[in-house]
Amino acid sequence: MSFSLKAILTCFSFYTGAYLIYYFFKAHPQPLFLLLGVALIVTAWFLTPYPYERGRQQYDETMRFGLFFYNPLIFWFRFFSWPIRTLLSIFA
């Protein structure tokens, strides 16, 4: 089973951007966190293909809705927000 690098980058950008926006409102109201979070979500929006753009089958399988939103959502949020949480715990 091979993963698409574009799909991984899209998920990483979205969840890290969402966490940075959350961190801006919850902990430290620094504009850099908000701007970086919005930029990452916009990056994820640009990387996500339109429905009529059929890419490789592996990418379509990673972005399918179904069981994706139940249990794995918690895992993927914690997995992709881990780097930013680590950096924030070191430098903040």
C-alpha positions in Angstrom: 0.0 0.0 0.0 1.6 3.2 -1.1 0.7 6.7 0.2 0.5 9.8 -1.9 2.9 12.5 -0.7 0.4 15.1 -1.8 -2.3 13.5 0.4 0.0 13.4 3.4 1.0 17.0 2.9 -2.6 18.1 2.5 -3.6 16.4 5.8 -0.6 17.7 7.6 -1.3 21.3 6.4 -5.0 21.2 7.3 -4.6 19.7 10.8 -1.6 21.8 11.7 -3.3 24.9 10.5 -6.4 24.1 12.5 -4.3 23.5 15.6 -2.4 26.8 15.2 -5.7 28.7 14.9 -7.0 26.9 18.0 -3.7 27.7 19.8 -4.0 31.3 18.8 -7.4 31.6 20.5 -6.7 29.3 23.4 -3.2 30.1 24.6 -1.1 32.8 23.0 -2.8 35.5 20.9 0.2 36.2 18.7 -0.7 37.1 15.1 2.0 34.9 13.7 0.1 31.7 14.8 -3.1 32.9 13.2 -1.5 33.9 9.9 0.5 30.7 9.7 -2.6 28.6 10.5 -4.7 30.4 7.8 -1.8 30.0 5.3 -1.6 26.3 6.0 -5.4 25.8 5.6 -5.2 27.7 2.3 -2.3 25.5 1.3 -4.4 22.4 2.0 -7.3 23.9 0.0 -5.0 24.4 -3.0 -3.6 20.8 -2.7 -7.0 19.1 -2.5 -8.1 18.1 -6.0 -11.4 18.9 -7.5 -13.9 16.0 -7.9 -13.4 16.0 -11.7 -9.6 15.7 -11.4 -9.1 12.0 -11.1 -5.6 11.3 -10.0 -4.0 8.1 -8.9 -6.3 5.6 -7.3 -4.3 5.6 -4.1 -4.9 9.3 -3.5 -8.7 8.8 -4.0 -8.7 6.0 -1.5 -7.0 8.2 1.1 -9.5 11.0 0.8 -12.7 8.8 0.8 -15.4 9.7 3.3 -16.8 6.8 5.2 -15.0 5.3 8.2 -12.5 8.1 7.8 -14.4 10.5 10.1 -15.1 8.1 13.0 -12.1 6.7 14.9 -9.2 7.6 12.6 -10.0 11.3 12.8 -8.7 11.4 16.4 -5.6 9.5 15.4 -4.8 11.6 12.4 -5.4 14.9 14.3 -3.0 13.8 17.0 -0.5 12.4 14.5 -0.3 15.5 12.2 -0.4 18.0 15.1 2.4 16.3 16.9 5.2 18.3 15.2 3.7 21.7 15.9 2.9 20.7 19.5 6.5 19.6 20.0 7.8 22.8 18.6 5.5 24.9 20.7 6.4 23.0 23.8 10.1 23.7 23.1 9.9 27.3 22.1 6.8 28.7 23.8 
